[in-house]
Amino acid sequence: MKITFHGAARTTTGSMHLIESDHHRILLDCGLYQGHRAEAFQRNSNLPFDPKIVQTVLLSHAHIDHSGNLPMLAKRGFAGEINCTPATRDLATLMLRDSAHIQEQDAAYLNQKKSRAGLPKVEPLYTSADAERALRHFVGREYGQWFKLNSVARAQMIDAGHILGSAITIIEIAEGTRTIRLGFSGDLGRPGAPILRDPMPAPDLDYLIIESTYGNREHGEIAVAEEKFTRAIRETVTRGGKVIIPAFAVERTQALLHTLHRKTEAGEIPVVPVYVDSPLAISATDVFRLHLDCFDAETREHLLVHQDPFGFGKLHFTRTVDESKQINAMRGPAIIISANGMCEAGRILHHLKNNLEDKCNTILFVGYQAENTLGRRIVDGARKVRIFGDEFAVNAQVALVDGFSAHADRSELLDWLAPTLDSLKGIFIVHGEPTGSLAFAEAIRARRAHLAINVPELGQSFEI
């Protein structure tokens, strides 16, 4: 049996791993690669295998870097099932439609400028019709349910605690007289994080593919992160500025709303208008309300008193473009939460355009910023950045609070891994920048020196 790592190999985007044997072709995730626009378009539009040979997809969760290229897979001839949890199916329905809409919108916006300059038009990576084609292949699988992939393989999904519906995937494959038990962590959540249940413990496995986003770093306490978050807001409001928060529409936005709700009630955050300017985030929040079974005990107790953990006074949801434009026309302090979390697409680009050059404002990052993204350039201290082809000075304050991360840190990854270390024959470390992945490999090696530990390069294959 062969595993080839076609994405999220020594990087944190484009998760995509192909399992092949004489009997099957199973794809783990099919995510969008995010980075420089030209490189991303090239990589995403040219799948490194024939989609027609893939029999089934196992989708760990709905984030675009794991699900976002499924429309391309379907566009190029994939005809099998896309297996995931019901909550992932519901979120992915929103996210893939939104992704296709953004692809179309951004192409149209760029084509207006190209037309004026007499340049050739660009095509969207994929269209809404491609997204709908992919969605017809989705099949919801409950946590803990074994389901058949083919005559020699079955799979099961257990709670990863990362975002709503996220799953650790366990695959059992019969090869002759032996059965191989392979695990795929997807993205692992943090124990004790708000809203969702903790990740399920790792089961006994022969081989494991594990993420390493924070493989060389530790998060601070969640309470400390919340204090930094509230302090940045208070200081900005005192200056009369706006707080612009780039946040992923799924999980991060809901976690922030939950925090803002609690901190406003406690009087720790001034009462100012709060805008969630992302149609996707608004719809995703509605999906969260439909899947209360995924919530932890603390959030369910909160529901008994407050009914809605994501709603409070002064909170405004803006769906239309006109409503979005009106936010930037408003004067005075406000908090604006908008997608995309790495500032690569969506309405956040327009809010940055309108607010980056005002020193009273704060751009508040609450999550990991991948290499070669606009968010990373701002966090790294760029004094000028390009947005939609125009240059803007970064005069606003820039703050980073990483304790809100939905990814397990180094110690949390090692703790989750511990129960399965004795049974493992090999481990593959993915979804991390090289420094993080290689450091995490050394941390595992310190616990079990003779375990075969690999940090795959892009396109590298392994026989197991």
C-alpha positions as CSV (number, residue, x, y, z in Angstrom):
1,M,0.0,0.0,0.0
2,K,1.3,3.4,-0.9
3,I,0.6,6.9,0.6
4,T,1.5,10.0,-1.4
5,F,1.4,13.4,0.2
6,H,0.1,15.9,-2.4
7,G,-0.6,18.8,0.0
8,A,0.1,20.2,3.5
9,A,3.6,18.7,3.2
10,R,6.0,21.0,5.0
11,T,3.3,23.7,4.7
12,T,0.0,24.3,6.4
13,T,-2.3,24.5,3.4
14,G,-3.8,22.3,0.7
15,S,-4.3,19.1,2.8
16,M,-4.4,16.2,0.4
17,H,-3.1,12.6,0.8
18,L,-3.7,9.7,-1.5
19,I,-3.8,6.0,-0.4
20,E,-3.3,3.5,-3.2
21,S,-3.2,-0.2,-3.6
22,D,-4.4,-2.8,-6.1
23,H,-7.9,-2.6,-4.6
24,H,-8.5,1.1,-3.8
25,R,-7.7,4.8,-4.2
26,I,-8.7,6.7,-1.1
27,L,-8.2,10.5,-0.8
28,L,-7.8,12.1,2.6
29,D,-9.0,15.7,2.3
30,C,-8.9,17.8,-0.9
31,G,-7.9,21.3,0.3
32,L,-7.1,24.6,-1.4
33,Y,-3.5,25.6,-1.4
34,Q,-3.3,29.2,-0.2
35,G,-0.4,31.5,-1.0
36,H,0.9,33.8,-3.8
37,R,-2.1,34.2,-6.2
38,A,-0.3,32.9,-9.3
39,E,1.3,29.9,-7.6
40,A,-2.0,29.0,-5.8
41,F,-4.0,29.1,-9.0
42,Q,-1.5,26.9,-10.7
43,R,-1.3,24.3,-8.0
44,N,-5.1,24.2,-7.3
45,S,-6.1,24.0,-11.0
46,N,-3.6,21.1,-11.7
47,L,-4.4,18.1,-9.5
48,P,-1.4,15.8,-9.3
49,F,-3.5,12.7,-10.0
50,D,-6.4,11.7,-12.2
51,P,-9.6,12.4,-10.1
52,K,-11.4,9.6,-12.0
53,I,-9.3,6.9,-10.3
54,V,-10.2,8.1,-6.8
55,Q,-12.9,5.9,-5.3
56,T,-13.8,7.8,-2.2
57,V,-12.8,10.9,-0.2
58,L,-12.5,11.0,3.6
59,L,-12.9,14.6,4.7
60,S,-11.6,15.5,8.1
61,H,-13.4,18.9,8.4
62,A,-14.8,21.8,6.5
63,H,-12.0,24.4,6.6
64,I,-11.1,25.5,3.1
65,D,-7.5,24.3,3.3
66,H,-8.9,20.8,3.8
67,S,-12.1,20.9,1.7
68,G,-11.8,23.8,-0.7
69,N,-10.6,22.0,-3.9
70,L,-13.4,19.4,-3.8
71,P,-15.2,21.3,-6.6
72,M,-12.1,20.9,-8.8
73,L,-12.0,17.2,-8.0
74,A,-15.7,16.9,-9.1
75,K,-15.1,19.1,-12.1
76,R,-12.4,16.8,-13.3
77,G,-14.4,13.6,-13.1
78,F,-14.5,12.3,-9.5
79,A,-17.6,10.1,-9.1
80,G,-17.3,8.5,-5.6
81,E,-18.5,9.4,-2.1
82,I,-17.2,12.2,0.0
83,N,-17.5,10.9,3.6
84,C,-17.6,13.2,6.6
85,T,-19.6,13.9,9.7
86,P,-23.1,15.5,9.3
87,A,-21.9,18.8,10.8
88,T,-19.0,18.9,8.4
89,R,-21.4,18.2,5.5
90,D,-23.6,21.2,6.6
91,L,-20.6,23.5,7.1
92,A,-18.9,22.4,3.8
93,T,-22.1,23.1,1.9
94,L,-21.9,26.7,3.0
95,M,-18.1,27.0,2.6
96,L,-17.8,25.5,-0.8
97,R,-20.6,27.6,-2.2
98,D,-19.0,30.7,-0.6
99,S,-15.6,29.7,-1.9
100,A,-17.0,29.4,-5.5
101,H,-18.7,32.8,-5.1
102,I,-15.5,34.4,-4.0
103,Q,-13.6,32.8,-6.9
104,E,-16.2,34.3,-9.3
105,Q,-16.3,37.7,-7.5
106,D,-12.5,38.1,-7.4
107,A,-12.2,37.2,-11.0
108,A,-14.9,39.7,-12.0
109,Y,-13.2,42.4,-9.9
110,L,-9.8,41.8,-11.4
111,N,-11.3,41.6,-14.9
112,Q,-12.7,45.1,-14.5
113,K,-9.2,46.4,-13.8
114,K,-7.7,44.3,-16.6
115,S,-10.3,45.5,-19.1
116,R,-9.4,49.1,-18.4
117,A,-5.7,48.2,-18.8
118,G,-6.4,46.2,-22.0
119,L,-5.1,43.0,-20.4
120,P,-6.5,39.5,-21.0
121,K,-9.3,38.3,-18.6
122,V,-8.8,35.7,-15.9
123,E,-11.0,32.7,-15.2
124,P,-12.2,31.7,-11.7
125,L,-10.6,28.6,-10.4
126,Y,-14.0,27.0,-10.2
127,T,-17.6,28.1,-10.4
128,S,-20.8,27.7,-8.3
129,A,-21.9,24.9,-10.6
130,D,-18.7,23.0,-9.8
131,A,-19.3,23.4,-6.1
132,E,-22.9,22.1,-6.4
133,R,-21.5,19.1,-8.4
134,A,-19.2,18.3,-5.5
135,L,-21.9,18.7,-2.9
136,R,-23.9,15.9,-4.5
137,H,-21.2,13.4,-3.5
138,F,-21.4,14.2,0.3
139,V,-22.4,11.4,2.7
140,G,-22.8,12.2,6.4
141,R,-21.3,9.6,8.8
142,E,-21.9,9.7,12.6
143,Y,-19.1,9.8,15.1
144,G,-18.1,6.2,16.0
145,Q,-19.9,4.6,13.1
146,W,-17.8,2.1,11.0
147,F,-18.7,2.3,7.3
148,K,-17.5,0.3,4.3
149,L,-15.2,1.9,1.7
150,N,-14.8,-1.1,-0.5
151,S,-14.4,-4.9,-0.2
152,V,-11.2,-4.7,1.8
153,A,-11.4,-1.3,3.7
154,R,-13.6,0.4,6.3
155,A,-13.4,3.7,8.2
156,Q,-14.6,5.3,11.3
157,M,-14.6,9.0,12.4
158,I,-14.1,10.2,16.0
159,D,-14.3,13.7,17.4
160,A,-11.1,15.8,16.8
161,G,-12.4,18.9,18.8
162,H,-11.0,21.3,16.2
163,I,-14.1,22.8,14.7
164,L,-17.7,21.7,14.6
165,G,-17.8,18.3,13.0
166,S,-14.0,17.8,12.8
167,A,-12.9,14.2,12.8
168,I,-10.0,11.9,13.4
169,T,-10.2,9.2,10.7
170,I,-9.4,5.6,11.4
171,I,-9.1,3.3,8.4
172,E,-8.7,-0.5,8.5
173,I,-7.4,-2.0,5.2
174,A,-7.0,-5.8,4.6
175,E,-3.9,-6.7,2.7
176,G,-3.6,-10.4,2.2
177,T,-3.3,-12.0,5.7
178,R,-2.8,-8.7,7.5
179,T,-5.0,-5.7,8.4
180,I,-3.4,-2.3,8.4
181,R,-4.9,0.2,10.8
182,L,-4.1,3.8,9.7
183,G,-5.1,7.0,11.5
184,F,-5.4,10.5,10.1
185,S,-5.6,13.2,12.8
186,G,-6.9,15.9,10.5
187,D,-6.5,19.1,12.6
188,L,-6.6,18.4,16.4
189,G,-8.3,20.8,18.8
190,R,-7.2,21.9,22.2
191,P,-8.4,20.3,25.5
192,G,-10.4,22.7,27.5
193,A,-11.2,25.1,24.6
194,P,-14.6,26.8,24.7
195,I,-17.7,25.5,22.9
196,L,-16.7,22.1,21.6
197,R,-15.9,18.8,23.2
198,D,-12.2,17.8,23.7
199,P,-10.5,15.6,21.1
200,M,-11.1,11.9,21.6
201,P,-8.0,9.9,22.7
202,A,-5.8,8.3,20.1
203,P,-6.6,4.6,19.5
204,D,-4.1,1.9,18.8
205,L,-2.8,2.3,15.3
206,D,-0.2,0.8,13.0
207,Y,0.5,4.1,11.1
208,L,-0.5,7.7,11.8
209,I,-0.7,10.9,9.7
210,I,-0.6,13.8,12.2
211,E,-0.7,17.5,11.9
212,S,2.0,19.8,13.3
213,T,0.8,23.3,12.9
214,Y,2.2,24.2,16.4
215,G,4.7,21.4,16.5
216,N,7.4,23.6,17.9
217,R,5.3,26.1,19.9
218,E,3.2,26.2,23.1
219,H,0.0,28.2,23.4
220,G,-0.5,30.4,26.4
221,E,-3.5,29.8,28.8
222,I,-6.8,30.6,27.1
223,A,-7.6,33.0,30.0
224,V,-4.4,34.9,29.2
225,A,-5.3,35.1,25.5
226,E,-8.7,36.4,26.4
227,E,-7.1,39.1,28.6
228,K,-4.8,40.3,25.8
229,F,-7.8,40.3,23.4
230,T,-9.9,42.5,25.8
231,R,-7.0,44.8,26.5
232,A,-6.4,45.4,22.7
233,I,-10.1,46.2,22.3
234,R,-10.2,48.6,25.3
235,E,-7.0,50.5,24.1
236,T,-8.4,50.9,20.6
237,V,-11.8,52.1,21.8
238,T,-10.0,54.6,24.0
239,R,-8.2,56.0,20.9
240,G,-11.5,56.2,19.1
241,G,-10.4,53.6,16.6
242,K,-11.9,50.5,15.1
243,V,-10.7,46.9,15.8
244,I,-10.5,44.9,12.6
245,I,-10.4,41.1,13.3
246,P,-9.6,38.8,10.3
247,A,-11.2,35.5,11.4
248,F,-12.2,32.3,9.8
249,A,-15.9,32.2,9.3
250,V,-16.1,28.7,10.9
251,E,-15.1,28.1,14.6
252,R,-12.9,31.2,15.1
253,T,-15.8,33.7,14.6
254,Q,-18.1,31.7,16.9
255,A,-15.4,31.4,19.5
256,L,-14.8,35.2,19.4
257,L,-18.6,35.9,19.6
258,H,-18.8,33.6,22.7
259,T,-15.9,35.5,24.3
260,L,-17.2,38.9,23.4
261,H,-20.6,37.9,24.9
262,R,-19.1,36.9,28.2
263,K,-16.6,39.8,28.4
264,T,-19.3,42.4,27.6
265,E,-21.6,41.0,30.2
266,A,-18.8,41.1,32.7
267,G,-18.1,44.8,31.8
268,E,-14.5,44.0,30.7
269,I,-15.2,45.1,27.1
270,P,-16.7,48.6,26.4
271,V,-20.2,48.5,24.8
272,V,-19.5,49.4,21.2
273,P,-21.1,48.1,17.9
274,V,-19.8,44.7,16.9
275,Y,-20.2,43.7,13.3
276,V,-19.9,40.2,11.9
277,D,-19.4,41.1,8.2
278,S,-19.4,37.7,6.6
279,P,-22.4,36.0,5.1
280,L,-20.6,32.7,5.5
281,A,-19.9,33.3,9.2
282,I,-23.5,34.3,9.8
283,S,-24.8,31.1,8.1
284,A,-22.1,29.0,9.9
285,T,-23.3,30.4,13.3
286,D,-26.7,29.1,12.4
287,V,-25.3,25.7,11.6
288,F,-23.6,25.7,15.0
289,R,-27.0,26.2,16.6
290,L,-28.2,23.1,14.8
291,H,-25.5,20.8,16.2
292,L,-25.7,21.3,19.9
293,D,-24.7,17.7,20.4
294,C,-21.1,18.7,19.5
295,F,-20.9,21.3,22.4
296,D,-19.1,20.7,25.6
297,A,-20.9,20.7,29.0
298,E,-20.0,24.3,29.9
299,T,-21.5,25.7,26.7
300,R,-24.7,23.6,27.2
301,E,-25.0,25.0,30.7
302,H,-24.6,28.5,29.3
303,L,-27.5,27.8,26.9
304,L,-29.8,27.1,29.9
305,V,-29.4,30.7,31.0
306,H,-28.7,32.7,27.8
307,Q,-30.4,30.6,25.1
308,D,-27.9,31.8,22.5
309,P,-24.1,31.6,23.1
310,F,-23.4,33.7,20.0
311,G,-25.8,36.6,20.3
312,F,-25.9,39.7,22.5
313,G,-26.8,43.4,22.5
314,K,-24.9,45.7,20.0
315,L,-24.1,42.7,17.8
316,H,-24.9,43.2,14.1
317,F,-24.8,40.6,11.3
318,T,-24.3,42.1,7.9
319,R,-25.0,40.0,4.8
320,T,-25.3,42.4,1.9
321,V,-22.6,44.3,0.2
322,D,-24.3,47.6,0.9
323,E,-24.4,46.9,4.6
324,S,-20.7,46.0,4.5
325,K,-19.9,49.4,2.8
326,Q,-21.9,51.2,5.4
327,I,-19.6,49.9,8.2
328,N,-16.6,51.6,6.6
329,A,-18.5,54.8,6.3
330,M,-19.3,54.9,10.0
331,R,-17.3,57.0,12.4
332,G,-16.3,56.1,16.0
333,P,-15.2,52.9,17.7
334,A,-16.4,49.5,16.5
335,I,-15.3,45.9,16.3
336,I,-15.4,44.3,12.9
337,I,-15.0,40.6,12.5
338,S,-14.6,39.5,8.9
339,A,-13.4,36.6,6.8
340,N,-10.9,35.4,5.5
341,G,-8.7,34.6,8.5
342,M,-5.4,34.9,6.5
343,C,-6.6,38.0,4.6
344,E,-6.4,36.2,1.2
345,A,-9.9,36.8,0.0
346,G,-13.3,38.0,1.0
347,R,-14.6,41.2,2.6
348,I,-11.7,41.5,5.1
349,L,-9.7,42.9,2.1
350,H,-12.0,45.8,1.8
351,H,-11.9,46.5,5.6
352,L,-8.1,46.4,5.5
353,K,-8.1,48.8,2.5
354,N,-10.3,51.3,4.5
355,N,-8.6,51.0,7.9
356,L,-4.9,50.0,7.6
357,E,-3.7,53.6,7.1
358,D,-5.4,55.0,10.3
359,K,-3.1,54.9,13.3
360,C,-6.1,54.9,15.7
361,N,-7.2,51.5,14.4
362,T,-6.0,48.0,15.4
363,I,-5.7,45.0,13.1
364,L,-6.1,42.2,15.6
365,F,-5.0,38.7,14.5
366,V,-6.4,35.8,16.5
367,G,-5.0,32.9,14.5
368,Y,-2.1,31.4,12.6
369,Q,-1.0,33.2,9.5
370,A,0.6,30.9,6.9
371,E,3.6,31.8,4.9
372,N,3.1,33.9,1.8
373,T,-0.3,35.3,2.9
374,L,-1.3,38.9,3.3
375,G,-2.0,38.3,7.0
376,R,1.5,36.9,7.5
377,R,3.1,40.0,5.8
378,I,1.2,42.3,8.1
379,V,2.1,40.3,11.2
380,D,5.7,40.2,10.2
381,G,5.8,44.0,10.1
382,A,5.4,45.1,6.5
383,R,5.1,48.8,6.3
384,K,3.3,48.7,3.0
385,V,1.1,46.0,1.4
386,R,-0.8,45.5,-1.8
387,I,-4.5,44.9,-1.8
388,F,-6.3,44.4,-5.2
389,G,-3.2,45.8,-6.9
390,D,-3.0,49.0,-4.9
391,E,-0.5,49.9,-2.2
392,F,-1.5,50.8,1.3
393,A,0.6,52.0,4.3
394,V,0.3,49.9,7.5
395,N,-0.2,52.7,10.0
396,A,-2.7,50.9,12.2
397,Q,-1.6,49.0,15.3
398,V,-1.0,45.3,14.7
399,A,-1.7,42.9,17.5
400,L,-1.5,39.1,17.6
401,V,-3.2,36.9,20.1
402,D,-2.6,33.2,19.4
403,G,-4.2,31.6,22.4
404,F,-7.5,31.4,20.5
405,S,-6.0,28.8,18.1
406,A,-8.2,25.8,17.5
407,H,-5.0,23.8,16.9
408,A,-3.4,21.7,19.7
409,D,0.1,23.0,20.6
410,R,3.3,20.9,20.9
411,S,2.5,19.5,24.4
412,E,-1.1,18.9,23.6
413,L,-0.2,17.0,20.4
414,L,2.3,14.9,22.3
415,D,-0.2,14.2,25.1
416,W,-2.8,13.1,22.5
417,L,-0.2,10.9,20.7
418,A,1.0,9.2,23.9
419,P,-1.6,6.3,24.1
420,T,-0.8,5.0,20.6
421,L,3.0,5.4,20.6
422,D,3.6,1.8,21.6
423,S,1.5,0.3,18.9
424,L,2.8,2.6,16.0
425,K,5.1,1.2,13.3
426,G,5.4,4.6,11.6
427,I,4.3,8.2,11.7
428,F,4.0,10.9,9.0
429,I,4.1,14.5,10.1
430,V,2.1,16.9,7.9
431,H,0.3,20.3,8.0
432,G,3.2,22.4,9.5
433,E,6.0,24.6,8.3
434,P,9.3,22.8,8.1
435,T,10.6,24.2,11.4
436,G,7.5,23.1,13.3
437,S,7.2,19.7,11.6
438,L,10.9,18.8,12.0
439,A,10.9,20.0,15.7
440,F,7.8,17.9,16.4
441,A,9.5,14.8,14.8
442,E,12.5,15.3,17.2
443,A,10.1,15.6,20.2
444,I,8.4,12.3,19.3
445,R,11.8,10.7,18.7
446,A,12.8,11.7,22.2
447,R,9.9,9.6,23.5
448,R,10.4,6.6,21.2
449,A,13.7,6.6,19.5
450,H,13.2,3.7,17.1
451,L,9.9,4.7,15.7
452,A,10.0,5.4,11.9
453,I,9.1,9.1,11.7
454,N,8.8,10.9,8.4
455,V,8.2,14.5,7.5
456,P,7.2,14.1,3.8
457,E,8.1,16.5,1.0
458,L,5.4,17.6,-1.4
459,G,4.6,14.7,-3.8
460,Q,6.7,12.1,-1.8
461,S,5.4,8.6,-1.6
462,F,5.9,5.8,1.0
463,E,5.1,2.1,1.0
464,I,3.7,0.7,4.1
